[in-house]
């Protein structure tokens, strides 16, 4: 795995709101190395989610360059999301008609990393007992752990997590965060975490405050 | 303001409101159209029965048809009689009746039984007009005033009918239509309910919010009821008007159906008022189907089950199907067959969505863990969700498809069977009518002397009676047809049952009976009947049962030599194949023999074409109702599928986020939609085949007196499958467009609890 899992150079993005142009991200540059974590913080509307969407190609940047795992991203976003970038949202990360295990298997298969070790990841995240339950049969915390298991099962170089504990109570959030950081460090992947939770942000090695950068 | 908040959902999702409105309009149109037509038929039957009850005709005791001489004799004797001349109009199959207003002056009431049916239009016109315009002599009857005293000794009174007695058969015909209408009503109820409840499920969170704001639950319910009532009232009006237009469009074919089946002209409904009764039924149906849950005991909500069809366990639905099947198989009356069929439909409707979902889940479990099969597994899991959540439109579409399949099979089988039967009946090229007063025996001799003439036979028609004690509780009047000689023109007829060498047995004094008579009286070949022809009663062995489609009338066929000498046929004709001779030569020879200037000669091929046309019209209504129901159900599945897929669009987006190519997502979408529609098609097939069997083997014999062979048409299955595939592809295309146009990647708020499954 290359040392630099994410390089962002002079990234910019603006939105049109009515007659106004709103510059959400202007000339942003940073680098993230393997096994490192970066917290993206800022007030609501500062562009946290937009940045994460730009970093996985779900939105197009107006300017700048992004490289992931040493590779240029232009025209390669779909392939990168499939095998290299794992994305976790605040909720609804699972297919509701499939069990937790089937969800992990699906994600690993799509990444071409199906190894029969999907159960292992559920164990790592502490939801092995719920492996054969459907998402609506488990708690929000268990769903989020399963979502993380899905991401780890695809063995990504980079994980983008958008408020992954935002909908959980403090204790569950801490528990999910513990698992996230533990497994992330062990696997050696990079982590970009958008959050407005200062405690969670403080657990990352780096912090990017978009309120300041704006 | 509260009302505004309540309907704000539809501002964001106008499609759901449009879908619901469209369902109500189309359902009202269909129901109104069917109601108007069956109402007209029922009125016509009532008019006919009323007329029959009021009318008596004078007949001669010697069996000869009455003539103008009889009219004069009776009038001179002071009896109030009026002539009634009935004939066909031009080359059409329409009946026209000539009456004499002057002679009817002595009647207390118009003999037609209907004040509206005067001399100012069809079918009653002045007798001189009928006599002048018709190319063939009509059948003259003499009606006698109900209050008239004893008749001269050589005459007697008879009940006077326009056609054969239809009795329960006409009621059965209407019962068939009523049953089809009820099926349509049931299907539309399911569809309207499914669209309404889909919207309601998505609005539930906003109702909870309103409750939290202090709005009472009862008030929310009242507002919802008012909203639905208003929408229904608005949509029912155009539906009723469209239904009337539909009835007018189908009315002609329906009228021909009635006339060809029962000799019953469609008098009523030409200027029928707006059918408010049908509109009221639809309002009640919509409100009932959508609001019935409020009156049922509440049960704990289970996520993922919005079918509304699974209140009973599987064994109960299976038992319902079993009981229904037994009832249909064993029933001896039409009403029980319908009741059994209803049970089968209800049971299948209760079982099928769950069964389909389980099948999809089972296939999902069998997928191996490779990238492509993982997606397959996901697709089948999604399919299971769809079968559960789209249960109502899926069942409605299944019923509609089964109905269309069955009606199509019935009509196609009937057309094929009828064409074959008609070709056998009209195998001679020419049909020559023996003029009134002409010596048919002399004509027979003349034909026998013509060298080079092909096969021919003489036909004598009249009435006979099946005497009590031979399968009949009381004497039964039947149509009689006598043929001679027996030639290959008839020996190729398809017989439903027969003794050995039936045509030779007929020539030896046997009798053949039509299927209607055999079924009604339980007559079998080999048994003996006592048949009265003219004044003679003969005991004749039944040598065969022959198919006789269309008319409900009982008919017997004998050899000409079996007729007693005193029998006077009411009608005679010759069926002739010219062979080496020209038609003109044959006509010239017969004209010379009978000393007449002109002859009625008909080309049987054109008669066959006309008859086929009439019978095609007969099934026009049934076919139209079933196809319109299918259109309604397809439209519903399309709309529901679209709306439901929209609620799942996040999961398609999630696949994109996971790196699945847009083309592959569209492919999955197409395959999912195709699996949905083809799954419904597959389960509709056995139900359709079973319904076909019920129609041809159970309902048709009970309703019309004749059965049809059971046949299936895989070609039509394929056509229907292609239509369903097209609907699936349209759903996939619509969702694909929606996905491509979606800007936000945020999941919908109602997916927070793990999503619907």
HADDOCK unambig.tbl for C-alpha pairs under 7 A between the chains (distance, minus, plus):
assign (segid A and resid 78 and name CA) (segid B and resid 659 and name CA) 4.54 0.50 0.50
assign (segid A and resid 78 and name CA) (segid B and resid 660 and name CA) 6.79 0.50 0.50
assign (segid A and resid 78 and name CA) (segid B and resid 661 and name CA) 6.54 0.50 0.50
assign (segid A and resid 79 and name CA) (segid B and resid 659 and name CA) 5.83 0.50 0.50
assign (segid A and resid 81 and name CA) (segid B and resid 657 and name CA) 6.53 0.50 0.50
assign (segid A and resid 81 and name CA) (segid B and resid 658 and name CA) 5.58 0.50 0.50
assign (segid A and resid 81 and name CA) (segid B and resid 659 and name CA) 4.72 0.50 0.50
assign (segid A and resid 82 and name CA) (segid B and resid 658 and name CA) 5.15 0.50 0.50
assign (segid A and resid 82 and name CA) (segid B and resid 659 and name CA) 3.85 0.50 0.50
assign (segid A and resid 82 and name CA) (segid B and resid 660 and name CA) 6.78 0.50 0.50
assign (segid A and resid 91 and name CA) (segid B and resid 752 and name CA) 6.01 0.50 0.50
assign (segid A and resid 92 and name CA) (segid B and resid 747 and name CA) 6.59 0.50 0.50
assign (segid A and resid 92 and name CA) (segid B and resid 751 and name CA) 6.13 0.50 0.50
assign (segid A and resid 92 and name CA) (segid B and resid 752 and name CA) 5.99 0.50 0.50
assign (segid A and resid 92 and name CA) (segid B and resid 754 and name CA) 6.23 0.50 0.50
assign (segid A and resid 95 and name CA) (segid B and resid 651 and name CA) 6.57 0.50 0.50
assign (segid A and resid 96 and name CA) (segid B and resid 754 and name CA) 5.91 0.50 0.50
assign (segid A and resid 96 and name CA) (segid B and resid 755 and name CA) 5.25 0.50 0.50
assign (segid A and resid 96 and name CA) (segid B and resid 756 and name CA) 6.21 0.50 0.50
assign (segid A and resid 96 and name CA) (segid B and resid 757 and name CA) 5.53 0.50 0.50
assign (segid A and resid 97 and name CA) (segid B and resid 381 and name CA) 5.40 0.50 0.50
assign (segid A and resid 97 and name CA) (segid B and resid 382 and name CA) 5.99 0.50 0.50
assign (segid A and resid 97 and name CA) (segid B and resid 385 and name CA) 6.78 0.50 0.50
assign (segid A and resid 97 and name CA) (segid B and resid 757 and name CA) 4.92 0.50 0.50
assign (segid A and resid 98 and name CA) (segid B and resid 378 and name CA) 6.88 0.50 0.50
assign (segid A and resid 98 and name CA) (segid B and resid 381 and name CA) 6.48 0.50 0.50
assign (segid A and resid 106 and name CA) (segid B and resid 374 and name CA) 5.21 0.50 0.50
assign (segid A and resid 109 and name CA) (segid B and resid 369 and name CA) 6.72 0.50 0.50
assign (segid A and resid 109 and name CA) (segid B and resid 370 and name CA) 5.61 0.50 0.50
assign (segid A and resid 109 and name CA) (segid B and resid 371 and name CA) 4.45 0.50 0.50
assign (segid A and resid 109 and name CA) (segid B and resid 374 and name CA) 6.55 0.50 0.50
assign (segid A and resid 110 and name CA) (segid B and resid 371 and name CA) 4.87 0.50 0.50
assign (segid A and resid 112 and name CA) (segid B and resid 371 and name CA) 6.66 0.50 0.50
assign (segid A and resid 135 and name CA) (segid B and resid 754 and name CA) 4.88 0.50 0.50
assign (segid A and resid 136 and name CA) (segid B and resid 753 and name CA) 6.02 0.50 0.50
assign (segid A and resid 136 and name CA) (segid B and resid 754 and name CA) 4.49 0.50 0.50
assign (segid A and resid 136 and name CA) (segid B and resid 755 and name CA) 6.56 0.50 0.50
